[in-house]
Amino acid sequence: MQTSFTTRLFLGILFFVGIIMGIGVYQDALGIVWFLVVLGMMAGLLFRSYRIARSAAVAFNPQWREVLAYKVSFYQDLDRSDQAVFEERVAVFFSTIKITAVDFELDDECRLLVAASSIVPFWDLPRWQYGALQEVIVYSGHFDENYQISEDHHILGMVGSGGNMDHVMLLSKPALYSGFDNKTNKNHVGFHEFAHLLDKSDGDVDGIPELFLPKEMVNPWTKLVHREIGRIKADESDINPYGATSDAEFFAVISEYYHKRPHLLEKKHPDLFKMLQMIYHPQIVEG
């Protein structure tokens, strides 16, 4: 991917304006202010262009196709041209998001499953680039609130909150693998945590992805969520009971269901299915 003509043109204009402003530095203090503003804008655009160029420089290793074909059913079902698009998105993810392992040696298979978790749910939302995420930390097992690993601990994944943790996602390796290996259940920790990030795009993890849901559908969505949470609490739903914890957890849980077992969700919960199509596949709804 190369820097667009529009971006290059804008940079050229800014550079020219910067020179003109620079001439006035010695004549007017206001010129100094404008000169610094222009330099700041130029620096921001140059940094963005650098990140894009850096992404393009990452080559997809053809050996990774074997892992994707074996582990990721979504990739298996794509035609070759769409598989190439998937591979490009893997390369971009690897170039922009750091993946770190805790208590085990990170291999390409694990890295590919993390990347696939970020690509599959948002296949029809290619412009969304995971918000402010900078790093995914993968633990060798389940962990607790203090990030300690043990067989007795129950946390499978977490989106960080506060300070530097705002840019971090935590995943349990066994849960990550299980999400891809078990084709029949409705659970996938990678899809779950990336759904939280989508929810967080509007500034709040509240179960209402307002940037991806038509404004007029926010109230119907909220009513539908609360109705289904009531059914979960009454033991009248096949949705994971963890979804009744909060609206935010419901959105993440139902997103797992939608991406793992879409046909079953459409059959058992057609209203939820239609809403999730609006969020994750707007082209289908508009078409």
N, C-alpha and C positions, 0 to 999 in steps of 0.2 A: 504494500500500500504506500503510495507516494503522497507527499503534501499536495493538497488540491491547488489548482490555479488561483482560485479565489483567495485562499490563504496566502499564497506567495505574493499576489497583487496587493493584498492588504498590508502585508509586511513591507513591501516596497514603498507604499504610500506613507506608512508610519515612519519609515527610515527617512524619507524625503522631508516630511513634516518635522522630524526630529532635528534635521540639519538646519532647517529654517529657524526653528525655535532656539537652537544653539547659538545662532548668530546674534539673537537678541539677548543672550544671557548677560552680556557685558553692558547692555543698555537699560535693561528693565528687570527688576526682581521678579516680576510676574513671569517673565520669560523662563526663569530658572524653574519655577513651579511647573509650568507647562512642559518644559523639557524633561523633567523627572517623571511626570505623568506618562508622557509618550514612551520614555524608556521602560517604564514599568509595564505598559501594555505590550511593548515589543518583547520584553523578557517572558511574559506569560504566554504569548503566542509561540515563541521559539521553544519554550519548554514543552508545550503541547505537541508541536511538530516533532520534537525530539522523541517524545514518548511513542508517537505514531510510527516514526521511523524505526525505533527500537523494536516495536512489536513486529514490524515487517521483517526485521532481520532474523527473527527466530524461525528456524526451519523445522517443519514437521518431519520426524523420523519415520520412514516407511515401516519400520519394525513395530511401531506403535499400533498399526492397523490390526495386527493379529490380536492384541489385547482388546481393542475396542470391539472387534468382530466377535470375540468370545464372551466378553463380559457385558457389553452394552447393547441390549436388544434394540433400542431406538436407532442406534447406528447401523445395526444389521439390516434394518428394514428400509433404510434410505437407498435411493439409487446412487450410482457412482458420482454423479455431479454434486448431489447434496452431501455425500460423504466427504467430498473434497472441501465443501463449505464447513462442515463439522471440523475437519482437520485444521482448517485455517483458524477457527475459533479456539481450538485447543492451543495452537501456537501463540495466539494473542493472549490467552489466559495465562499461559506459562511466563510470558514476557512481562506481564503487568502485575500479577499477583504472586507473592512469595508463598511457598508451601514448605512447612517445617514439620519434622517428625520429632516426637518425644518418646524416648526409651525404645526406639527401634530404628533400623536403617531404612531410610526412605528409598523406594524403588520406583521405576517408571510406571508400573501397574497402579500403585497407590496414587501417584500424581495424576494419572489419566482418569481414575475414578473420581477424584476431586474435581477435575476440570469438567468431566461429563456431567457431574451433579449441577454444575453451573450453566451448562449449555442446553441440556434436554428440556428443562421446564420453560426456558425462555427462547425457544427456537424461533417463535414468531415475534419476539421482542428484541431483535438483534442490536438495537441502539442503546438498550439499557446495559450499562457496564458495571453492575454490582455496587452502585452507590460509592461509598468511601472505603470499600474493602481494600486492604493492602496485603493482608496475610491470612492464610488458613493454617492453623496448627492442628496436626493430627496426633492424637494420643494412642498409645498401644492398647488401651482398654478403656472401659467406662471410668468416669472420674466424678469427683464431688465438687462442691462450691469452692473449695480451696485448690482445685486443679490437681488433686491427689488421685492416683490410679489404684484401683482395687477391684477384686471380683465382687465385693459387696456394694460398690458404688453404682449409681443408677443414671447419671447424666450421660446421654449419648451425643449431645451436641449443644452448642450455645453460640449466640451472637453477642459479642462483647458490648458493653455499655459503660460510658464514662472514660474520659482521658484517652490514653492510647488504645484502650480496649475497644473504642468506637470503630476502629479500623481492622478488627480481628474477628475471625470465626474459629471456633473450636469443634473438632469432630472426633468421635471414637472410631478407630480403625475397624474393629469388628462390626460395628453398626453400619459403617460406610459400605463395607463389603457385603453385608447381609442385604442391604437395600438393592444391590444389583443381582445377587445370587438367588434370592427368593423371589420368584416371578409371580407367585400367587397371592402373597399378602398385600397389604395396603401401606406398608411402612417403608420409608426411605429417609434417613436422617439428613442426607445431602439436600434433597428436595425441600425438606422441612426448614432447614436453616436458611437456605437461599430464599425461601418464601418470606421468612422474617425480614430479610434484607429488602425485598421488594416492598413489603409493608412499610419499612422504615424510610423509604424514599421520600415520603412527604413530611418527614421529621418526627413522626410518632409511630411506635410499634403498637397499634391499637386494633389490628384486625380489619382495618379499612384502607385498602391500597388506593387512596383517592386519586393518585396520578394515573391510574390504570383502569379506573372505573368511571363511566359517565356520571356526571354530577347528579342527574335525576335518578340514578340507580343506587345511590348511597343509602337512602332510607329503606328501600326494599331489601337491599342486601343485609342491613343491620337487623331488620325484623326477621328475615329468613334465618340468620345466624342464631338469634336468640330463641327462635322456635325450635331449631334443631338441637341447641344446647339443652333445652328443656326435655327433649326426647331422650337425649343421651343420659341425663340424670334420672329419667324415669325407666331406664334400661329398655328403651323401645327403639334403639338405633344400632346399626352395625358400624357406626363411625367410632374410631378409637376414643375411649372415654377421656383420654388426656385432652381431647379437644374441648371438653366442658370446663377446663381450668380457667379460660378467659377467652375473650373475642380474638385476641392475637394468636393464642394457641389453636383456636378453632381454625383460623385461616391457614395456619401452617399445616395442621393435620389434614384438613380437607384438600389442600394442595397436594400432599403426598398421595392421597386416595385418587385424585384426579389424574395425576401423571402415571401412577402405577396401574390402576384398574379403571380406565376411563369408561369402558363399556358397561361395567358393573355400576359405576356411579350414575351414569345416564339412566340406567334401568331403575335403580332404587331411589335416586334423588334427582329427578330431572330438573327441578328448579335450581338446585345448587349447581348442577352441571352447566346449565345455560349461563348462569352468572359467571362461573369460572371461565367459560369460553370467552366472555366479554373481556375478561382480564388478561388471559394468557394467549388467546387466539382472536384478536379483534378483527382480523381480515376475514375469518370465517363468518363471523356474525354480520359484518358489514356487507359481505358478499351475498 
